[in-house]
């Protein structure tokens, strides 16, 4: 994450930069906003300046990197007396070149803190397209929960989109975190004595994920998972091209999880594929998975390779959000329709 990231409320002097980024978002992500590019492209700079004038019940926040404005979040307190304990977030957008660096989380935390401490509101509401799994996972990680679902909230180019309504209770919220020393890990070869236990846990976890996602029936799933595991690692830890590593915390030497990756070839091109990454329950939500991928990247480069692939189940939005934030991009989507029993 850039050390020069600056987050602040925008002013009239930022009107042109705000308008340019706002229009860019409306063009790139039309299904993320109720407004449209066509409706806002003709808005005059003088009108934008008025919108950015300081107000006691609202603010529009911007995140700035060296290249300029890269993210936006709008915040508005409700105007009616009986609703003034609530604020709502609107217009969230992070430019593609700033994604995968924690910018979205930082500007949202800034807005939530402002809502609690400056606007004096108890809760913050927002709406998000149900298909935007990365945004949904980000909001959940900040303490938002879904309280409603509106079907066909938007109709964009003839396609209907549903929207989650979400709320975060900001008084004493869990997203207020003290500064922490960055997590750093090393990747150490898995101890042979740990392999049998890992095989059992990995097979059980993979079977469960496949059953939950609907890919496999429950009956026979565990046996099928063991067969897949043994086919991928016929020589166990000695299987050529495969690397099973323990994730070890540099600060205290604790083994916090495992990562399994391999060199794979497809269409004559080699890359690294991550088959599994698992953090022990007591060490989760502390940044260890992110740190493990940071430790993996130089290893991949040392192999002379330039890309990392992985698979994530559609039922795991938290992992999807992590991988999005690390710079992974969706390259395809597997879909499944159950037709029921033959009558």
Secondary structure, DSSP 8 states (H G I E B T S, - for coil): --TT-EEEE--GGGHHHHHHHHHHHHHHTGGG-SS-HHHHTT--HHHHHHHTS--SSEEEEEEEETTEEEEEEEEEE--SGGGTTEEEEEEEEE-GGGTTTTHHHHHHHHHHHHHHHTS--SEEEEEEETT-HHHHHHHHHTT-EEEEEEEEEEEETTEEEEEEEEEEE-TT-TT---------EEEEE--HHHHHHHHHHHHHHHHHHHHHHTSS-STTHHHHHHHHHHHHTTTGGG-TTEEEEEEEETTT--EEEEEEEEEEEETTEEEEEEEEEEE-GGGTTSSHHHHHHHHHHHHHHHTT---EEE---TT-HHHHHHHHHTT----------------
